[in-house]
Amino acid sequence: MVPVNTVNKQGFKNMIRSLDKRYVIPSRTYFSQVAIPELYEKCKLQVKTELSQVTYYAATTDLWSSRTTEPYIRLTIHFINEDFQLKSRCLQTAFSPEDHTSENIATGMREALSAWGLDERRLVCITTDNAANMVKAAALNKWTRLQCFGHRLHLAIENAVKKDGRIDRATGICKKLVGHFSHSWKARSALEKVQKELNLPAHSLISECQKRWGSRQMMISRVLEQQKALTQVLSEDKKARHLIPTWQDIDVLESVSKTLGPLLDFTDALSGEDYVSVSYVKPVLHLFNTSMLLMQEEDTDLTKSLKKEILCYINEKYKDDATQELLDVASCLDPRFKLDFISADNKPRVKVRVASEMMECQEETASCSIEVEPEVAETSHAKKAKKSLGSFFKLSRSAAKGDSSVTLKDAVEAELGNYLLTPSIDKEHDPLAWWKTHRPYRDVCMKFMNE
């Protein structure tokens, strides 16, 4: 992670010479024009080979700017390999100087998939933020789009917080506290001493990142944790006494922390790339409505107001039928949840959708594996075999195939019913590991019923 021209610097050369005087460092040109391109081509070939085995995949994309304000667009795909492991591959982080119109974004994403040999018809869903150009770009490509839950939760919280001026004042005090102790070694030293005296954890204060609501919540929690120590240190400094939070500020911070604290873990849990997360969204929404954001008698008015605003915003943004159906199907196919968090009105529709997907996948598989059996012509010299009693009841292969659609439908309904009747697995277990274990039984069942 250092510049290529590091190999030309005398200090680096001296270090390498100390390690091994016999070693001659290649030039900067060698690294930039030979070594790095070779690594790139090797990695690219490996990824292309991996992608050639992908049947279906999902994608995420985002626009961002570098520290020098240069615009980039990133495209990452996510897929399950043959060993039922969830994989993610960043296909490109491309410099994007042209206007970020929805048309340009849509074209760029199609070209990126095509460059890697990916059929966009195999794209199950794309997750983006809620920028208007991103939403329209997905619509122009006619791709199923899912809004990022973490980004939507961030907007819900920001929308609720900005409506109460008391929160701005209280968080402003927190920021000043963080700044004071960050820039004063003497203040930090005094804080560490008081923490030991009060038997408080030797924790430093946490600064806020404007684009991450969780960092604000962590800042507030740390200030509340160290309140006594902060008050004692600041009270001994005449120039900093004004930074001591008032009881009104503490009440506001406690109300905010009580509301947002329990939500903090969900942002990280639903932003992972190493495990299935989309099937969690519907259960989490249910949890928000029934417990975590449910108003309690002991809640302050501010806590109740924040809970109400966040819940209304989230429910409004996830109420459209297309999003609900996508989340319902994902939850249904997760052996941890199945139909547990799907409303009674939507269950029949979800079952029909899943059965239809199963039929489509099996028919596609069957069409790719049709084998033509060679016919053996009887000769006058061949000995005629004696027919058994069972042979009179045996249908010819062509006759049996005439009713294959009904047989396949029965198989799908039986398998789906059997899946839904089996007990749900533990919520901590990996759903992909369960599907890996049960795949042979599913394949045998479908193959047998489709013969």
Residue pairs with C-beta under 8 A, 6 or more apart in sequence:
4 28
4 31
4 32
4 36
5 28
6 12
7 13
7 25
7 26
7 27
7 28
7 31
8 27
8 28
12 25
13 25
16 23
16 25
26 35
47 89
47 91
47 116
48 116
48 117
50 81
50 87
50 89
51 77
51 89
51 116
51 117
51 118
52 117
53 81
53 82
54 77
54 79
54 81
54 118
54 122
55 122
56 79
56 122
56 123
56 124
57 77
57 78
57 79
57 118
57 122
57 123
57 124
58 77
58 78
58 79
58 123
58 124
58 125
58 126
58 127
59 75
59 76
59 77
59 78
59 109
59 113
59 123
59 125
59 126
59 127
60 75
60 76
60 78
60 126
60 127
60 128
60 148
61 73
61 74
61 75
61 76
61 109
61 126
61 127
61 128
61 134
62 73
62 74
62 128
62 129
63 71
63 72
63 73
63 96
63 100
63 105
63 131
63 134
64 71
64 72
64 74
65 71
65 72
66 72
70 95
70 97
71 95
71 96
71 97
71 100
72 93
72 94
72 95
72 96
73 92
73 93
73 94
73 96
73 100
73 105
73 108
74 90
74 92
74 93
74 94
75 90
75 91
75 92
75 94
75 109
75 112
75 113
76 88
76 89
76 90
76 91
77 88
77 89
77 91
77 118
78 86
78 87
78 88
78 273
79 86
79 87
80 86
80 87
80 432
81 87
83 436
84 432
84 433
84 435
84 436
84 439
85 432
86 273
86 274
86 275
86 276
86 432
88 273
91 112
91 113
91 115
91 116
92 112
94 108
94 112
96 104
96 108
98 104
100 133
101 133
102 132
102 133
102 134
102 135
102 136
102 137
102 139
102 140
103 137
103 140
105 133
105 134
105 137
106 136
106 137
106 138
106 140
106 141
109 126
109 137
109 141
110 120
110 141
113 119
113 120
113 123
114 120
120 141
120 143
123 143
123 144
124 144
125 143
125 144
125 145
125 146
125 278
125 326
126 138
126 143
126 144
126 145
126 146
127 145
127 146
127 147
127 148
128 134
128 135
128 137
128 138
128 145
128 147
128 148
129 147
129 148
129 151
130 147
130 148
130 151
130 152
130 155
135 145
138 144
138 145
139 145
144 322
144 326
146 278
146 323
146 326
147 317
147 323
149 270
149 281
149 284
150 267
150 270
150 271
152 314
152 317
152 318
153 213
153 263
153 266
153 267
153 314
154 211
154 212
154 213
154 267
155 313
156 309
156 310
156 313
156 314
156 317
157 213
157 260
157 263
157 310
158 213
159 309
159 310
159 313
160 305
160 306
160 309
160 310
160 313
161 167
161 213
161 256
161 306
162 168
163 305
163 309
164 302
164 305
164 306
166 248
166 252
166 302
167 252
167 256
167 302
169 249
169 252
170 245
170 249
170 252
170 253
170 256
171 208
171 216
171 219
171 220
171 253
171 256
173 243
173 245
173 249
174 208
174 219
174 220
174 223
174 245
174 253
175 207
175 208
175 219
176 243
177 205
177 223
177 230
177 243
177 245
178 205
178 206
178 207
178 208
178 219
180 187
180 240
180 243
181 187
181 188
181 191
181 204
181 205
182 205
182 207
187 233
187 237
187 240
188 204
190 233
190 236
191 226
191 229
191 230
191 233
192 202
194 200
194 229
194 232
194 233
195 201
195 202
195 203
195 226
195 229
196 202
198 228
198 229
198 232
200 225
200 226
200 228
200 229
201 225
203 222
203 225
203 226
204 222
205 219
205 222
205 223
205 226
206 215
206 218
206 219
206 222
207 215
207 219
208 215
208 216
208 219
209 215
213 260
213 267
214 264
214 267
214 268
217 256
217 257
217 260
217 261
217 264
218 264
220 253
220 256
220 257
220 260
221 257
221 261
223 230
223 245
223 253
224 250
224 253
224 254
224 257
227 245
227 250
230 244
230 245
231 244
231 245
234 240
234 241
234 243
234 244
235 241
235 244
245 253
251 300
252 302
255 300
255 302
255 303
255 306
256 302
256 306
258 299
258 303
259 293
259 303
259 306
259 307
259 310
260 306
262 292
263 292
263 310
266 284
269 277
269 280
270 277
270 280
270 281
270 284
271 277
275 430
276 334
276 431
276 432
278 327
278 330
279 330
279 331
279 333
279 334
279 336
279 337
279 431
281 318
281 327
281 330
281 331
282 327
282 328
282 330
282 331
282 337
282 341
282 342
283 331
283 337
283 340
283 341
285 314
285 315
285 318
285 327
285 341
286 341
288 310
288 311
288 314
289 311
289 315
293 307
293 310
293 311
294 307
295 304
295 307
295 308
299 307
318 324
318 327
324 346
325 346
325 349
325 350
325 353
328 342
328 346
328 349
328 350
329 350
329 353
329 354
329 357
331 337
331 338
331 339
331 340
331 341
331 342
332 338
332 339
332 342
332 350
332 351
332 354
333 354
334 431
335 419
335 422
335 424
335 425
335 431
335 434
335 435
336 424
336 425
336 426
336 427
336 429
336 431
337 424
338 419
338 420
338 424
339 347
339 350
339 420
340 424
342 350
351 416
351 420
354 416
355 412
355 413
355 416
358 412
358 415
358 416
359 408
359 409
359 412
362 408
362 411
362 412
362 446
362 450
363 408
366 450
373 397
378 384
400 451
404 450
407 449
407 450
408 449
408 450
410 449
411 445
411 446
411 449
411 450
414 445
414 449
415 442
415 445
415 446
425 431
425 434
